[in-house]
Amino acid sequence: MGVEHKEKIRITDGDWAVEASGLVKAFGANRAVDGVNLNVRAGTIYGVLGPNGAGKTTTIRMLATLLRPDTGTARIFGHDAVKESQIVRQLIGVTGQYASVDESLSATENLIIFSRLLGLGRAESRRKAGELLEEFGLTEAARRPLKDFSGGMRRRLDLAASLIAQPPLIFLDEPTTGLDPRTRSQMWDTIRRLVKTGSTVLLTTQYLEEADQLADRIAVIDRGQVVAEGTVDELKSSVGTSSLHLSVQNPQDIETARQTVERMLKVQSIVSYEAGKITAPMANADLVTDLLIALREAGIRLAEMSVQKPTLDEVFLTITGHGVKDEGSLASYEYGKAEVAKV
Amino acid sequence: MRNTIMKPGVSRELKNYTSFGQSVRNSLTMAYRGLLKLRRTPEQLFDVTFQPIIFTLMFTYIFGGAISGDVQSYLPVIIPGILVQTVITTSIVTGVQLREDMDKGVFDRFKSLPIARIAPLAGALLADTVRYTIATVLTFAMGYIMGYRPEGGLDAVAIAAVLVIVCSWSISWIFAFFGVIARTASSVQGISMIVLFPLTFLSNAFVPVDTMPGWLQWFVNMNPISHLVTAVRDLADSGTVGWDLAISLAGAAAIVAIFAPITVRAYMRRT
């Protein structure tokens, strides 16, 4: 047992938990991941956002030593994911897109087996399993076979299993896909708590709201490449400013209203004649006061007025040039607004 | 929420290799998992329960008169033969189940844990020795009910049983390899049957070798299954240990030495 094989690591804020550069993985002719670069600071939540088939899961699998990259390197707390894979495995917890627990066993049995595999003793494994089950609110279901578990319970057990060894880095592959809203927000709370105690979380999601809610930084991934990276605010501001939406009571006023808007705000506006709506970028909120007074003086009555901040949907649309595919139901409610902002 | 659980390891010992001791411990834990699964789904034991009973009855009464004159004198020939055939056939299921198991998400977790790579495979194979034991005991029991009284005594029969279980475990590495490389569970079953059927029937398990044509005798006498059957007969009939036992064990060791590494490698490559 040579000294060179052993070392201590100390994880402090500011260290890189993940450094990936130029990761490529092709399955036949399909380049699932096509040169991904990612840097994740320790102690943060990092979101990888993208539609189905964008390469999120393949990227995570390479970082988690489950898949060998064709080219490129990945380092976890400075350890190479290919050459030092067994060290990396001691530093990570992986919760897959599909629950990676044993269907035919009970929750307790699952956790005990994983604990034993991680080198805990018989009694300690049992204690640890009990603790985790209590922590994740699964104590009552502990003895039932997983076949009877709901999706949310399975995810929680899955996350519990990833935390046995208290890994400093946790990969969560679409942790809330398919969960109902209440279970989803419970999951979010758990993830936030993880980070408070010093863990680093790298999560993938196709829910724009989830990335917005949780992540400190986000990488937008599309067709195997990172197309944008930054904080949520940075990404939003890259799309542009908030926009002002006005609709007039009398459709005949709309042309006058448009001219007033463009004169007062000194910008181009977009008019939807059928809906009687005007949309204009709002760079300077102060000018809106003048605009409203001018509209009143011109005798134009407003039916509705709202200010829209850019959403991550718009970010996604602007960056990739297309909407979130395959998941129309998720993005469609924002789609109308997004279209307007894009023009 | 207690914070103690969520606290990540701030400083820990890291090593990039797995010791032999850890490999054994991990494999035993995985074997424990296999046993728990057997307990939860006892219907998995259906084949090892009924195959020995049905095959022993069928073959003895069909071939007994034709080959040995009567059923009683055929028993010392057929029981070791059917034992080897049944138990080895049972080991195909190991490969099939491994294929089904590997498609499940839990194998992703095994791969992401810092455990010996061989453990998920070795553990599954180890747990399956329970199946071989059941098949072995039932075959001998059926023979006993039909009047089979091995001259070698209980000790020799027990040694013969252990020999068959050890050899079947070794052979199951071949089917584990098929299980790892095949796409579907049914193709594992298919390939394995094609390999095993000629091997078990082109042996001395059911009929005396001297009734076969010369070119076939050459193959039958080479066939490792024949050596295993002969070793079991020697033990059961006279309690003697001969070359056939040594050849069987050497063959078993060779199979493990070849197939365990390539199976683990194939398992590592498969994503």
Interface residues (C-beta under 8 A of the other chain):
Chain A: M1 H5 K6 E7 K8 I9 R10 I11 R61 A64 T65 L66 L67 H79 E84 S85 Q86 I87 R89 Q90 L91 I92 G93 V94 G96 Y98 A99 S100 V101 D102 E103 S104 L105 E109 I113 F114 R116 L117 L118 G119 E131 L132 E135 P145 A161 L163 A165 Q166 P167 P168 R193 L194 T197 G198 S199
Chain B: M1 R2 N3 I5 M6 K7 P8 G9 V10 S11 R12 E13 L14 K15 N16 Y17 T18 Q22 R25 N26 T29 M30 Y32 R33 L36 K37 R40 T41 K104 G105 V106 F107 D108 R109 F110 K111 S112 L113 P114 I115 A119 T271
